[in-house]
C-alpha cells in the first residue's frame, strides 16, 4: 500500500551547541529541509535563534513569538507515493562533519497511528520531530 509522509513539527528541547544548532532533516537519505540561517536553541536569546518549526502551519517560534516562514509551500513537507519502509533522519550540520542524531523507520502501518513524535537525543542534543503517515 502506498502512503504519504507529512512533516508537522520540529522542536528543540536542548541544543547541542552553545549558540544554537543548524538542523537538517533527511527523508530516505536525501536532505529535504534545513534550518538555514536560523539556529535552533531551547533558550531564545538572539534574533536568529528558533526553538520550534511548525511545518504544517508554515511558522517558526523565535524570540519575538511565532512568525511566518517565507517562502512557504506546505507540499514541500509532504512525501507521497512511498512504498515499503522509509525513514526520517535528523542531523546537526557542522563545518567538517555533520552530527547524526538518529533515524526513524516509517511504514504504511503507521497511517493508523495519527501524529507520531520521535525523540532524538544524542551528543547533548534533544529534539522532538512530529510527523504523520497518510494512506494514499
N, C-alpha and C positions, 0 to 999 in steps of 0.2 A: 504494500500500500504506500502511495506517495504521501508526503507530508511537507508542511512549511514550518520553518523555524523563524520566530519573530523575537528579536531582542527587545526587551522592555526597559531595563534599568541597570545602571552600574553605580554602586555606592562604595565610597571609601570609608572604612571603619578605622583603619590605621595605615598611614603612608609609610613606605619603606625608606624614602629619602627625606631629609630634614626640610627641604624647600618644596617637596611635592614630587609625585611620580608622573612620568609620561607613559600613559597606558595604551595598550594595543589589544584589540580583540581579534582573534583569528577564527575563521569558520572553515573546517576541513583543510587547515594548513595555510589558507590564504588570508592576508590581512584585510579585514572588512571595515575596521574603524580604528581611529587613534584619537587621543585627546588633543592632538595638535599643539597649539600654543598654550593650552591650559594644562596646569599641573594639578593632579588630584591630591587632596590633603584632607585630613579629618578636622583640622582646625584652620578655618579660613582667616588668613592674616594679610594676604596680598591680593591685588586686583586680578592676577592671572590664576588664582587658585580656585578649584571647584571641588566640592565634596560629592556631587552626585550628577549623573547624566540621565535624563528621562528620554530614552529613545522613542518611546511610544508617543509622548507629548511634545517632543522637539524642544526640550528645555534643559538648562543647566543651573545648578544651585551654587552660586558664588557668594562673596561677602555682601553683595547688595541684594540678595534674595534670588528668586527664580527669574531667569532671563531666557528669551527665545534663542534657539540655535539658528544661525544664519550662515549659509543656506540650509534648508531642511527639507528632506524628502522622506516620508515615512517608509517608502518602498526600499530605501537604502538599507533598512534594518530587517528586511524580510527575505528569506531564502527558500523559494518554492521548488517543488519538484524533486525533493530529496527521497532517496530510496535506500533501504538498508540502514547501516549505522553511520551517523555523522558525529561531529564533535566540535565543541567550542573550547578555545584556549584563551587564557589571559596572560599577558606579558607586560613587563615593565621595561621600557626602552632605555637603553644605556648607550653611551658613545662607542664602547668597544664590543660589548656582548650583551644582548638583551637577557633579562631575567625571566625565566619560565615560572609562572605562578600556579599553573595547573591546567587540567583538561577535564571536560565533562562529556561523556558519551550521550548520544541522543538517538532514539529510535521512534518509529511510528506509534509504538505503545505509549509513549509519553503524551500523546494527544489527549488522553483521558485524565491527565494529572493537573490541568489548569496552569496557573502560574508556578514556575519552578525556580527556586532560588538556590544557587550554589555558592558556598563559601570557598574562597581562595585564600588560604592562609599559608604563607611561606616566606622565608627570608625577611621577617619583620613586617611584611605587608599583610593586610586583612581587607579583603574586598568581597562584596556580595554582587553577583551577576544574576539578574532575573530575566527569564525568557518564557515563551510558551510554544507549544507544538500544536499545529492545526492540521487535521486530516484533510488532504486535498480531494 
